[in-house]
């Protein structure tokens, strides 16, 4: 492990550890009036500091925050750095042991934060905790995510639902609480994935390799509206970005034994792209991987040299 854990602690309601609750925004002026008042209203945790990192929005998002939400500190970035870099900036700005990141298109349910803090207090070696993420129709979207050789082909399809019990997972999105020391130890989100997608999965690999457990906490629940910036991209642009980052994630992170399994199924993705009308974008994604190949080889060599290419068994 990259940092020494402390002793287990129960959450003390009289003196809970302070938490920075942060959001990254980009052109979210039409969304925040629906989600942010609810986040502020139902977060009853008594030691919260609010922070928004705005990615140079052009729609008045930062002005809206300053005018209508004075309790929220706003950092206005001079340019849109993308989601991974902005979250890294958010965690770097926080001066608390724990940082919660909530996407601006998430509607949290009451008492979402305290169970996450309690989970990390009880597990000093744990890096991250998150809960059940629901779709607007009430069905489950995520209960945390587990990494496996078919992850970049199947995503969360077929994933086991841990139900009402806490469970070890590998990473969370689009809401999580992270121990800042663990985030810093593994380097946070990789900005290779700018503007976003799959940086959270690579972070899961980093935590697992470093021996930092990640927990699913069923008492935390939220609804994901899927209305953030990436959902507004034209379909071809989205598929080009998504496929590029998916392939970068595979080749940057998969152990050799996983690569063999993945590549056996990648041909189905090629056929899917042709049938779905984004074959050109799929080919462009492969071209991006080819361009990034020297850096990929350098990364894999470093992982192999440090004995970190193969993943430890999941908990």
C-alpha positions as CSV (number, residue, x, y, z in Angstrom):
1,X,0.0,0.0,0.0
2,X,1.2,3.5,-0.8
3,X,0.2,5.1,2.5
4,X,-0.1,3.8,6.0
5,X,-3.7,3.5,7.2
6,X,-4.7,4.7,10.6
7,X,-6.7,2.8,13.2
8,X,-10.4,2.0,12.6
9,X,-12.8,4.7,13.9
10,X,-16.5,4.8,14.4
11,X,-18.3,7.9,13.1
12,X,-18.7,10.3,16.0
13,X,-22.0,12.2,15.5
14,X,-20.9,14.9,17.9
15,X,-17.6,15.5,16.0
16,X,-17.8,14.0,12.5
17,X,-14.8,14.5,10.2
18,X,-15.2,17.4,7.8
19,X,-16.0,16.6,4.2
20,X,-15.6,18.6,1.0
21,X,-18.6,18.0,-1.3
22,X,-17.6,19.1,-4.8
23,X,-19.0,19.2,-8.3
24,X,-17.4,19.8,-11.7
25,X,-19.6,21.8,-14.0
26,X,-19.6,22.8,-17.7
27,X,-22.5,24.7,-19.2
28,X,-24.8,23.4,-16.4
29,X,-26.9,26.5,-15.9
30,X,-30.0,24.7,-17.0
31,X,-29.4,21.7,-14.8
32,X,-28.2,23.0,-11.5
33,X,-31.4,24.7,-10.4
34,X,-33.0,21.3,-10.4
35,X,-30.2,19.3,-8.7
36,X,-28.1,21.6,-6.5
37,X,-30.9,22.9,-4.2
38,X,-31.8,19.3,-3.5
39,X,-28.2,18.4,-2.8
40,X,-27.9,21.3,-0.3
41,X,-31.2,20.6,1.3
42,X,-30.9,16.9,2.0
43,X,-27.2,16.8,2.9
44,X,-27.7,16.9,6.7
45,X,-24.1,16.0,7.4
46,X,-23.0,18.7,9.9
47,X,-19.4,19.3,8.7
48,X,-19.6,20.0,5.0
49,X,-17.6,22.4,2.8
50,X,-19.0,23.1,-0.6
51,X,-16.9,23.5,-3.7
52,X,-17.6,23.7,-7.4
53,X,-14.9,23.7,-10.1
54,X,-16.4,25.3,-13.2
55,X,-14.8,24.3,-16.5
56,X,-15.0,27.7,-18.2
57,X,-18.8,27.5,-18.8
58,X,-20.1,29.8,-21.5
59,X,-23.8,29.7,-20.3
60,X,-23.4,31.7,-17.0
61,X,-23.0,28.6,-14.8
62,X,-20.4,30.3,-12.5
63,X,-22.4,33.5,-12.3
64,X,-25.6,31.5,-11.4
65,X,-23.7,29.7,-8.6
66,X,-22.2,33.0,-7.2
67,X,-25.6,34.7,-7.3
68,X,-28.0,31.9,-6.1
69,X,-25.8,29.6,-4.0
70,X,-23.6,31.8,-1.8
71,X,-22.6,28.9,0.5
72,X,-20.8,27.2,-2.4
73,X,-17.2,28.2,-3.2
74,X,-16.6,28.4,-6.9
75,X,-13.4,28.1,-8.7
76,X,-13.6,29.4,-12.3
77,X,-11.1,27.7,-14.6
78,X,-9.8,29.9,-17.4
79,X,-10.3,27.1,-20.0
80,X,-12.3,23.8,-20.2
81,X,-9.7,21.3,-18.9
82,X,-12.0,18.3,-19.2
83,X,-13.6,16.3,-16.4
84,X,-10.6,14.3,-15.2
85,X,-8.4,17.4,-14.7
86,X,-11.2,19.4,-13.1
87,X,-11.8,16.6,-10.5
88,X,-8.1,16.4,-9.8
89,X,-8.2,20.2,-9.2
90,X,-11.2,19.8,-6.9
91,X,-9.5,17.2,-4.8
92,X,-6.3,19.3,-4.7
93,X,-8.2,22.3,-3.5
94,X,-10.0,20.4,-0.7
95,X,-8.4,20.7,2.7
96,X,-10.4,17.8,4.3
97,X,-9.5,14.1,4.7
98,X,-12.5,13.1,2.7
99,X,-13.8,14.5,-0.6
100,X,-17.2,13.7,-2.1
101,X,-17.6,14.1,-5.9
102,X,-21.2,14.4,-7.2
103,X,-22.0,14.9,-10.8
104,X,-24.2,17.8,-11.5
105,X,-26.9,15.5,-13.0
106,X,-27.3,13.5,-9.8
107,X,-30.2,13.8,-7.5
108,X,-29.1,12.5,-4.1
109,X,-31.5,10.9,-1.6
110,X,-31.6,11.9,2.1
111,X,-28.8,10.8,4.4
112,X,-26.5,9.8,1.5
113,X,-23.2,11.1,2.9
114,X,-22.9,9.9,6.5
115,X,-23.0,6.2,5.6
116,X,-20.1,6.7,3.2
117,X,-18.0,8.6,5.8
118,X,-18.8,5.9,8.3
119,X,-17.7,3.2,5.9
120,X,-14.3,4.8,5.4
121,X,-13.9,5.5,9.1
122,X,-14.5,1.8,9.8
123,X,-12.1,0.8,7.1
124,X,-8.9,2.9,7.3
125,X,-7.3,1.1,4.4
126,X,-10.3,1.8,2.1
127,X,-9.9,4.4,-0.6
128,X,-13.4,5.0,-1.9
129,X,-17.0,4.4,-1.1
130,X,-20.2,4.9,-3.1
131,X,-23.8,3.7,-3.1
132,X,-26.7,2.6,-5.3
133,X,-27.2,4.7,-8.4
134,X,-30.7,4.6,-9.9
135,X,-32.0,5.6,-13.3
136,X,-34.9,8.0,-13.4
137,X,-37.3,5.1,-13.8
138,X,-36.1,3.6,-10.5
139,X,-34.1,0.7,-11.9
140,X,-30.5,0.3,-10.8
141,X,-27.8,1.7,-13.0
142,X,-24.7,1.0,-10.7
143,X,-23.9,-0.6,-7.4
144,X,-20.2,0.2,-7.9
145,X,-18.4,-1.6,-10.7
146,X,-16.1,-4.6,-10.7
147,X,-13.2,-5.0,-13.2
148,X,-12.9,-8.3,-15.1
149,X,-11.5,-9.4,-18.5
150,X,-14.8,-8.6,-20.3
151,X,-15.5,-5.3,-18.6
152,X,-14.6,-3.1,-21.7
153,X,-16.9,-5.3,-23.8
154,X,-19.8,-5.7,-21.5
155,X,-19.6,-2.8,-19.0
156,X,-21.9,-3.5,-16.1
157,X,-24.2,-5.9,-18.0
158,X,-24.6,-9.0,-16.0
159,X,-23.0,-7.6,-12.9
160,X,-24.0,-9.1,-9.6
161,X,-26.2,-6.8,-7.5
162,X,-24.9,-7.0,-3.8
163,X,-28.4,-6.0,-2.6
164,X,-28.6,-4.6,0.9
165,X,-25.2,-5.7,2.1
166,X,-21.9,-3.8,1.9
167,X,-19.6,-5.3,-0.7
168,X,-16.1,-4.8,-2.2
169,X,-16.1,-3.3,-5.7
170,X,-13.4,-1.6,-7.8
171,X,-14.7,1.9,-8.5
172,X,-17.7,4.2,-8.4
173,X,-19.3,6.8,-10.6
174,X,-21.1,9.3,-10.8
175,X,-21.0,9.8,-7.1
176,X,-18.3,8.8,-4.6
177,X,-16.5,9.6,-1.4
178,X,-12.7,9.3,-1.6
179,X,-10.0,9.4,1.0
180,X,-7.8,12.2,-0.2
181,X,-4.6,10.4,0.8
182,X,-5.5,7.4,-1.3
183,X,-6.3,9.6,-4.3
184,X,-3.0,11.4,-4.0
185,X,-1.1,8.2,-3.5
186,X,-2.2,6.8,-6.9
187,X,-2.2,10.1,-8.7
188,X,-6.0,10.7,-9.1
189,X,-7.7,10.6,-12.5
190,X,-5.5,10.1,-15.5
191,X,-5.9,13.1,-17.8
192,X,-5.1,10.9,-20.8
193,X,-8.9,10.4,-21.0
194,X,-9.8,14.1,-21.4
195,X,-12.5,15.2,-21.8
196,X,-13.8,12.1,-20.0
197,X,-14.9,8.4,-19.8
198,X,-12.9,5.5,-18.4
199,X,-10.8,7.6,-16.1
200,X,-12.9,6.2,-13.2
201,X,-12.2,2.6,-14.3
202,X,-8.4,3.2,-14.6
203,X,-8.6,4.7,-11.1
204,X,-10.2,1.4,-10.0
205,X,-7.2,-0.5,-11.4
206,X,-4.8,1.9,-9.5
207,X,-6.6,1.4,-6.2
208,X,-6.6,-2.4,-6.6
209,X,-3.0,-2.5,-7.6
210,X,-2.0,-0.3,-4.6
211,X,-4.1,-2.4,-2.1
212,X,-6.7,0.3,-1.4
213,X,-10.2,-1.4,-1.1
214,X,-13.3,0.3,-2.5
215,X,-16.7,-0.3,-0.9
216,X,-20.3,-0.3,-2.0
217,X,-22.5,1.1,0.8
218,X,-26.2,0.3,0.3
219,X,-27.6,3.1,2.6
220,X,-26.4,5.7,0.0
221,X,-28.7,6.2,-2.9
222,X,-29.0,8.7,-5.7
223,X,-30.7,9.1,-9.1
224,X,-28.6,9.7,-12.2
225,X,-30.3,11.9,-14.8
226,X,-27.7,11.2,-17.5
227,X,-28.1,14.8,-18.6
228,X,-24.5,16.1,-18.3
229,X,-22.3,17.4,-21.1
230,X,-21.4,14.1,-22.7
231,X,-25.0,13.2,-23.1
232,X,-25.4,16.3,-25.3
233,X,-22.6,15.5,-27.7
234,X,-23.6,14.6,-31.3
235,X,-23.7,10.8,-31.5
236,X,-20.8,10.4,-33.8
237,X,-18.6,12.6,-31.6
238,X,-19.7,10.7,-28.6
239,X,-18.9,7.3,-30.1
240,X,-15.5,8.5,-31.3
241,X,-14.6,9.7,-27.8
242,X,-16.1,6.7,-26.1
243,X,-14.4,4.1,-28.3
244,X,-11.0,5.9,-28.1
245,X,-11.1,5.9,-24.3
246,X,-12.4,2.4,-24.1
247,X,-9.5,1.1,-26.1
248,X,-6.9,3.3,-24.3
249,X,-8.2,1.9,-21.1
250,X,-7.8,-1.7,-22.2
251,X,-4.3,-1.3,-23.6
252,X,-3.0,0.9,-20.8
253,X,-4.3,-1.4,-18.0
254,X,-5.3,-5.0,-18.8
255,X,-2.9,-7.7,-17.6
256,X,-1.7,-9.8,-20.5
257,X,-4.0,-12.7,-19.6
258,X,-7.0,-10.3,-19.7
259,X,-5.8,-8.9,-23.1
260,X,-6.1,-12.3,-24.7
261,X,-9.7,-12.7,-23.5
262,X,-10.6,-9.2,-24.5
263,X,-9.1,-9.3,-28.0
264,X,-11.0,-12.5,-28.7
265,X,-14.2,-10.5,-28.3
266,X,-13.2,-7.2,-29.8
267,X,-14.2,-8.4,-33.3
268,X,-17.8,-8.3,-32.1
269,X,-17.4,-4.6,-31.2
270,X,-16.1,-4.0,-34.7
271,X,-19.2,-5.6,-36.2
272,X,-21.4,-3.7,-33.7
273,X,-19.9,-0.4,-34.8
274,X,-20.6,-1.2,-38.4
275,X,-24.2,-2.2,-37.7
276,X,-24.7,0.8,-35.5
277,X,-23.5,3.3,-38.1
278,X,-20.3,4.4,-36.3
279,X,-17.7,2.3,-38.1
280,X,-15.7,5.3,-39.1
281,X,-15.5,6.5,-35.5
282,X,-14.5,3.1,-34.4
283,X,-11.6,3.1,-36.9
284,X,-10.6,6.6,-35.7
285,X,-10.4,5.3,-32.2
286,X,-8.0,2.6,-33.2
287,X,-5.9,5.2,-35.0
288,X,-5.8,7.2,-31.7
289,X,-4.5,4.1,-30.0
290,X,-1.9,3.6,-32.6
291,X,-0.7,7.2,-32.1
292,X,-0.6,6.7,-28.3
293,X,1.2,3.3,-28.6
294,X,4.7,4.5,-27.5
295,X,3.2,6.0,-24.3
296,X,1.1,2.8,-23.7
297,X,4.3,0.6,-24.0
298,X,6.2,2.9,-21.7
299,X,3.4,2.6,-19.1
300,X,3.1,-1.1,-19.4
301,X,6.8,-1.5,-19.1
302,X,6.8,0.6,-15.9
303,X,4.0,-1.5,-14.4
304,X,5.8,-4.7,-15.3
305,X,9.0,-3.4,-13.8
306,X,7.3,-2.5,-10.6
307,X,5.6,-5.9,-10.4
308,X,2.1,-4.2,-10.8
309,X,1.0,-5.4,-14.3
310,X,-0.9,-8.4,-12.8
311,X,-3.8,-7.5,-10.6
312,X,-4.2,-8.8,-7.1
313,X,-7.2,-11.0,-6.5
314,X,-10.4,-9.0,-5.8
315,X,-11.6,-8.9,-2.2
